[in-house]
Amino acid sequence: NTTTCAGNAGDGFSVTTVAGCSYIWSVEDNVGTINGSGNAITVDWLGNAGIFSGLTTSVVKNISVVITNTTTGCALTLNQPVTIHRVPDTGPEYHISNTFGY
């Protein structure tokens, strides 16, 4: 199982190149954007709001690739589970003025 953080960009995933095969990649629940094609891609993950609900601190999503032999049409699907961790949320900055004369 691979781990990453919400909002990370450029996390790499690859499979061995097989001559005569095509590769179709996907990210479970579309919580990331796939960059590239073929046997190697990178993923840019959504931020906290796009991945988590409530107070969940981590989720597991699959990166999947369907490898298809372009001659025979036979296909194999591989899944890589990825644990995505929530990054700390920051609230508004607070400023309390010093009215005590110090």
N, C-alpha and C positions, 0 to 999 in steps of 0.2 A: 504494500500500500504506500503510495506516494503522498506527501503532505505539502500544502501550500497555504497561502493566506489570501483572503478576499482582496481583490484589487491588484494582485500580482500580475505582471505582464511578462510574456516571453518564456513561460514554462514549456520545456521541450518534451516531446513524445515521439517515439519512432519504433518501427518494426523493420525486420530484415527485408531488404529488397529482393523480390522474386521476379525474374524475367517473365514477361507476358501476363502480369497481374495489374489490376487497378486497385486503388485504395480510396475508400470513402470514410471520412472521419466524422464523428459527432460528439457533442458534449451533452450529457444527461440534463434535462430540464433547461437547456440553453443558458446555463449559468456562466458561460465563457464564449469568447469569440475565437474561432480557429483561423490561424494564419498559415498559409502555405498549402502544399498538397503533396501527393506521392507518398513515399514511405515515412516522411518526417514532417512534423508540424510543430507550431508553438501555439499556446493558448494564453489569451488575455482574460483573466477572470473578472467578473462583475464585482462591484463593491458590496459592502454588507447589505444594503437595502435590496439589492437584486438577488441575493442568495438566501438570507436568513429571515425567519419570522420569529417574533417574540424574543425571548432571551436565549435562544439557541446559540451555543458557542462554537459548534463545529458540525459539519455535515459530510457525508460521503457521497460523492457523485462519480459516475463512470465516464471515462474517455473510451469511446468505442471506435474500432476500425473494422470495416468489412473489406476483406481481401478477396477479390474475384479473379479467377483465371479467365482471361478474355477469350480464350479458345473454347473451353468447355462450358463456361458459365458456372462452374462449381465455385462455391464461396465459403469463407470461414469468417466468423465474427470473433474478435478478441476484445476483451474489456480490461481496462486498468482502473481499479478503484483509486480515487483521490480524496483524501481527507482535506477539507477546506476549513480553515480556522477563521473565526471572526477577528477583525482587527479592533483595537480599542476605539470606542466611539468617544468623541470629545463633545462636550456641551458648549454653551456660550461662555465667553470670558466674563468673569465677574469682577467688578471693581467697587470696592467700598471706600468711599472717601473718608479721609481722616479728619473728623470734625472734633476731635478731642484736644486739639491744640498741642500735640506732641511734635 
